[in-house]
Amino acid sequence: MNQDIINKVYKLKASKKGYRQWLALELGCTLELATDICDRLFSGAPVPELAVDSKAAALKAKPAANYKAGLHLHKKYTYNEENDTYVVPMPKTMGKNFICSGGQHRAMQLAYSGFGNQTINELCDQYGLTRAMFNEYKSTMAWTKDMLPLSDEQVMEMPIEEATHNLLLAKKRAIREKFQKDQWKETQAAAMQWEKLQTGVIEPLSNVLQRYQPPKLQPLPKSLNHAKLKTSKNVFVVGLSDLHFGAKANSNELFSGTDFDADKIKVIIDDYATKIKADVDSFNYKFDRCVIMVVGDILHSLTGFTEKGTQLEADVLREEQFELAFNSLAQFFNRMLEIFGKAEVFCVKGNHAGQAEYNLMFTLKTLFTNRPEISFQLSKARTMVFRLNNVAVMLDHGESDMIHAAVPKDGTGREAYVQSRFMQHGDQLQGCRTKLMIQGDKHHYEQKEYRSFEFFMFGSCVTGDRYADHLGVHSRPRQNCLILDEDGVKASLHYYFDE
């Protein structure tokens, strides 16, 4: 046999680098024949005539039928098509060959590429490799982040159409896995929010209730004798939007606006009830119902951070903020009962305090349990829909407390959003003459009529806000009320607090 071939076989055998496969490829024969030649060579037995011939002559012989599905020898590794395995020398980290199945090889290539975009640590955890082992494997294969997730064997043998289809499937799979990973991160974040809720909301709530004593109220001036007024189905809607109990602002830090703190909001809430009383007494008709719509961001934040983690400027926090809001709203609801005799409360959460606001309103509901003249409807969902006579009403704060998802600002997007929400509550739409969408969040008043509903954005009574001031945004501090009759909105009322 050619001495160069013999030397090469012995050298490969000594380094354990696939000498039989190399010889089969060199001589153009089957692996079985190459194995037989090597066994004879190492034992000193005669070598078959085929192996003695030159390589060119040997190639003239017809290969075995299974040679097509045989071995593919590359400079740095061997691919066995017959059993779909890769034999990869890894002397630095393993001191021997690493046998990797074709499925694992292609999966790792996809995961590391820009299509999968997994980190090396994630990939190693998934396939039981050390970081050093994967780096040596990756270096042998010459993998990069901008490579296509197709092995050299796939590129050489696969039709272009099939390769393109496989790439599309790989991209879809990567998108799905990324979405599932983000869902898990959101689940973890929700668990952390719950832990924060326990320490920042439930404990303050319990502490306040243990020492709560209802304040003594001075009665308002005697109301009009409604028995003498014409009976009607007018509904007086009282808006409570973006009160931000616990927020703080100093006028000397603002270009526009005045001081805002715990003392200021208590005065505003009491003043609001007095102004409503004055208007109701001046009307020459009575109201069949009083409906209080709580549109979110009643609390600034018990913890000093929004539900999504934005730090806020606060005057009072935790128990003190909860108690401030609780006492002020309990007094306000009692005022509404003095004015109207009975009231209904509908409430959605805001994006600042979220679950804490639900707990606040649930506590107030518990306080009034033995008062049948007032009822509470609290929504755990972001949006609620209900009927007031012939009017269907949707409440949505305008921004989510879970993710960044605001009600669209533009006309077309907003209309599509509101319509889709209404369509999910078709039972509330039967026979209604008007649909109303009411939100808060943006701290200014807005009213617009769309093709099939009317849109109202209620304002905020916050008199000063450094965040808005730095953005050059300023609106008159106000709260809004509506008067509804059987046909829809009869009047919109504005109560200002910038004096």
Secondary structure, 3 states (H helix, E strand, C coil): CCHHHHHHHHHHHHHCCCHHHHHHHHHCCCHHHHHHHHHHHHHCCCCCHHHHCCHHHHHCCCCCHHHCCCEEECCCCEEECCCCEEEEEECCCCCEEEEEEHHHHHHHHHHHCCCCCCCHHHHHHHHCCCHHHHHHHHHHHCCCCCCCCCCHHHHHHCCHHHHHHHHHHHHHHHHHHHHHHHHHHHHHHHHHHHHHHHHHHHHHHHHHHHCCCCCCCCCCCCCCCHHHCCCCCCEEEEEECCCCECECECHHHCCCCCCECHHHHHHHHHHHHHHHHHHHHHCCCCCCEEEEEECCCCECCCCCECCCCCECCECCCHHHHHHHHHHHHHHHHHHHHHHHCCEEEEECCCCCCCHHHHHHHHHHHHHCCCCCCEEEEECCCCEEEEEECCEEEEEECCECCCCCCECCCCHHHHHHHHHHHHHCCHHHCCCCCEEEEEECCCCCCEEEECCCCEEEECCCCCCCCHHHHHCCCCCCCEEEEEEEECCEEEEEEEEECCC
